[in-house]
Amino acid sequence: MTVKNKVLNILESKKGKYISGQDLADLLMVSRTAVWKAINSLKDEGYPISSVPNKGYILSPDSDILSSEGIRLYLKEEFKNIPITFYKSIESTNSEAKLAAVKKARHGTVIVAEEQTKGRGRFGRNFFSPPESGIYMSIILKPNLKIENSVLITTAAAVAVCQAIEKLTNKEPKIKWVNDIFIDNRKVCGILTEAVTDFESGMMDSVIVGIGVNVKTEKEIFPQELQDTAGSVLNDKDSSLRNPLAGEIINNLLTISEKLEDREFLKEYKERSMILNEHILYKKDNSWHEGYALDIDDYGGLVIFTSEGEQTTLNSGEVSIKKK
């Protein structure tokens, strides 16, 4: 870890409080000049750091710049040492995470970015990922699951995101099967799960869980085609939520992933569902069909009645609520 990273770690841990340059130098066992250079470098990167004679340096309590140091502060003790790699800008965190998984990255490895230039959603769609307003991250999991059970990972991730949002805000997020999080009928989060498979065993070697959250993206910033459907967790662009929210999502997902087989999280998934007991439209074989959402099965599949009165289970595809 560089001096700059170490200085940032301390400033983040004392956000809103002064710490003298000499104290920083003593803590890090470096010169005052090294501290001064690190502070100036952080300022150049946009960190709102100010200084007052005889008091020292202070990171504004309103600072909301994503960083691995900022996220790590909010991780549970057992997850404090997971690898977190931060990028100012990247094409896709999922693509980078897949490369890391192939190189045998460990369970819990996180790739996070301030901005994605080619963010991906399901079915090859783009995921709008502007800077300074969202969380775009991918987490590498090593579950002992067969490939056909991969939907369980997506449902677990949806619960993890909802729990984090509800803990840190006064919002009540809902889940639209299988991977979208809604607040006030607007999509605020999408989840893209991709597997790296061992074809010989039929087991998943690694699973990449990509999570994109619109934390405070203003409506006018969204592309025109998204402005009627997309939303943000918060309306306050000056809020400081991104590092703690990212940390809490990681905590929740890693905790749930340790006990996927007991499926306890599925109960909460159902309780948060905005699809169950609703007339729906679902896409199958490139065409839309009508149905009624009955249940979520033990593997995360959506159990429905078709318009012909037959019961079937959807394990992937697009679903929307049929407006009356």
Residue pairs with C-beta under 8 A, 6 or more apart in sequence:
1 9
2 38
3 28
3 30
3 34
3 35
3 37
3 38
4 38
4 41
4 42
5 69
6 28
6 38
7 24
7 28
7 35
7 38
7 39
7 42
8 38
8 42
8 47
8 67
8 69
8 70
9 69
9 72
9 73
10 19
10 24
10 27
10 28
11 19
11 42
11 47
11 49
11 57
11 58
11 59
12 59
12 67
12 69
12 70
12 73
12 243
13 73
14 59
15 59
15 60
15 61
15 63
16 58
16 59
16 60
16 61
17 58
18 52
18 55
18 56
18 57
18 58
19 56
19 57
19 58
20 55
20 56
20 57
21 32
21 35
21 36
21 39
21 51
21 56
21 57
22 32
23 56
24 35
24 56
24 57
25 31
25 32
25 34
25 35
28 34
28 35
39 49
39 51
39 57
42 49
43 49
45 65
46 65
47 59
47 63
47 65
48 59
48 60
48 62
48 63
49 57
49 58
49 59
49 60
50 57
50 58
50 60
51 57
51 58
52 58
61 240
62 238
62 240
63 240
64 132
64 239
64 240
64 241
64 242
64 243
65 114
66 86
66 112
66 114
66 135
66 242
66 243
66 246
67 86
67 243
68 84
68 85
68 86
68 110
68 112
70 242
70 243
71 84
71 110
71 112
71 243
71 246
71 247
71 250
72 80
72 84
72 247
73 243
73 247
74 243
74 244
74 246
74 247
74 248
74 251
75 82
75 247
75 250
75 251
76 251
76 255
79 108
79 250
79 251
79 254
82 106
82 108
82 109
82 110
82 250
82 254
83 105
83 106
83 108
83 109
83 110
84 109
84 110
84 112
85 96
85 100
85 109
85 110
85 111
85 112
86 112
86 113
86 114
87 93
87 96
87 111
87 112
87 113
87 114
88 113
88 114
88 115
89 113
89 114
89 115
89 116
89 117
89 131
90 96
90 111
90 113
90 115
90 116
90 117
91 116
91 117
91 118
92 116
92 118
92 119
92 120
92 210
93 111
93 112
93 113
93 116
93 119
93 136
93 137
93 138
93 210
94 120
94 138
94 192
94 194
94 208
94 210
95 118
95 120
96 111
96 138
97 105
97 109
97 111
97 138
97 139
97 140
97 208
97 210
98 194
98 196
98 208
100 109
100 111
100 140
101 109
101 140
101 196
101 205
101 206
101 208
102 196
105 140
105 206
106 140
106 142
107 140
107 141
107 142
108 139
108 140
108 141
108 250
108 254
109 139
109 140
110 137
110 138
110 139
110 140
110 250
111 137
111 138
112 135
112 136
112 137
112 138
112 246
113 129
113 136
113 137
114 131
114 132
114 136
115 129
115 130
115 131
115 136
116 127
116 129
116 136
116 212
117 129
118 126
119 126
119 127
119 128
119 129
119 136
119 212
120 126
120 127
120 192
120 210
121 127
121 190
121 192
121 212
122 179
122 190
122 192
123 318
127 136
127 190
127 192
127 212
128 217
128 222
128 223
128 226
128 230
129 136
129 212
130 217
130 221
133 214
133 215
133 216
133 217
133 218
133 221
133 232
133 237
134 212
134 213
134 214
134 215
134 216
134 217
134 242
135 211
135 212
135 213
135 215
135 242
135 245
135 246
135 249
136 210
136 211
136 212
136 213
137 210
137 211
137 246
137 249
137 250
138 208
138 209
138 210
138 211
139 208
139 209
139 211
139 250
139 253
139 254
140 206
140 207
140 208
140 209
141 153
141 206
141 207
141 208
141 209
141 253
141 254
141 257
142 205
142 206
142 207
143 153
143 204
143 207
143 257
143 260
144 203
145 152
145 153
145 203
145 204
145 207
145 260
146 202
146 203
146 204
147 195
147 197
147 202
147 203
147 204
148 299
148 315
149 299
149 300
150 193
150 195
150 204
150 207
151 178
151 299
151 300
151 301
151 315
151 316
152 260
152 263
152 299
152 300
153 193
153 207
153 209
153 257
153 260
154 178
154 179
154 191
154 193
154 209
154 300
155 178
155 265
155 266
155 269
155 296
155 300
156 253
156 256
156 257
156 260
156 265
157 179
157 191
157 193
157 209
157 211
157 253
158 175
158 178
158 179
158 181
158 191
158 269
158 272
159 175
159 252
159 256
159 265
159 268
159 269
159 272
160 249
160 252
160 253
160 256
161 173
161 181
161 189
161 191
161 211
161 213
161 249
161 252
162 173
162 174
162 175
162 181
162 268
162 272
163 248
163 252
163 268
164 245
164 248
164 249
164 251
164 252
165 171
165 173
165 181
165 183
165 188
165 233
165 245
166 172
166 173
167 248
168 241
168 244
168 245
168 248
169 233
169 234
169 241
171 183
171 233
172 183
173 181
173 182
173 183
173 188
173 189
173 272
174 181
174 182
174 183
174 272
174 273
174 274
175 181
175 182
175 269
175 272
175 273
175 274
175 275
176 182
176 187
176 273
176 274
176 275
176 319
176 321
177 273
177 275
177 293
177 296
177 302
177 319
178 300
178 302
178 316
178 319
179 190
179 191
179 192
179 193
180 187
180 189
180 190
180 191
181 187
181 188
181 189
181 190
181 191
181 213
182 188
182 231
182 274
183 231
183 233
184 231
186 229
186 230
186 231
187 214
187 229
187 230
187 231
188 213
188 214
188 230
188 231
188 232
188 233
189 211
189 212
189 213
189 214
189 233
190 211
190 212
191 209
191 210
191 211
191 212
192 209
192 210
192 212
193 207
193 208
193 209
193 210
194 207
194 208
194 210
195 204
195 205
195 206
195 207
195 208
196 204
196 205
196 206
196 207
196 208
197 203
197 204
197 205
198 204
198 205
209 253
211 249
213 233
213 245
213 249
214 230
214 231
214 232
214 233
215 232
215 233
215 234
215 239
215 241
215 242
215 245
216 232
216 233
216 234
216 235
216 236
216 237
216 239
216 241
217 230
217 232
218 232
218 237
219 227
219 230
219 231
220 227
222 230
233 241
233 245
234 241
256 265
263 298
266 296
266 298
266 300
269 296
269 300
270 276
270 295
270 296
273 293
273 296
274 321
275 293
275 302
275 319
275 321
276 293
276 294
276 295
276 296
277 293
277 294
278 292
278 293
278 321
278 322
279 290
279 291
279 292
279 321
279 322
279 324
280 290
280 291
280 292
280 293
280 304
280 319
280 320
280 321
280 322
281 288
281 289
281 290
281 291
281 319
281 320
281 321
281 322
282 288
282 289
282 291
282 302
282 304
282 314
282 317
282 318
282 319
282 320
283 289
283 317
283 318
283 319
284 314
284 317
289 306
289 307
290 306
290 307
290 322
291 304
291 305
291 306
291 307
292 304
292 305
293 302
293 303
293 304
293 319
294 303
294 304
294 305
294 311
295 302
295 303
296 302
296 303
297 303
297 313
299 315
300 315
301 313
301 314
301 315
302 313
302 314
302 315
302 319
303 311
303 312
303 313
304 311
304 312
304 313
304 314
305 311
306 312
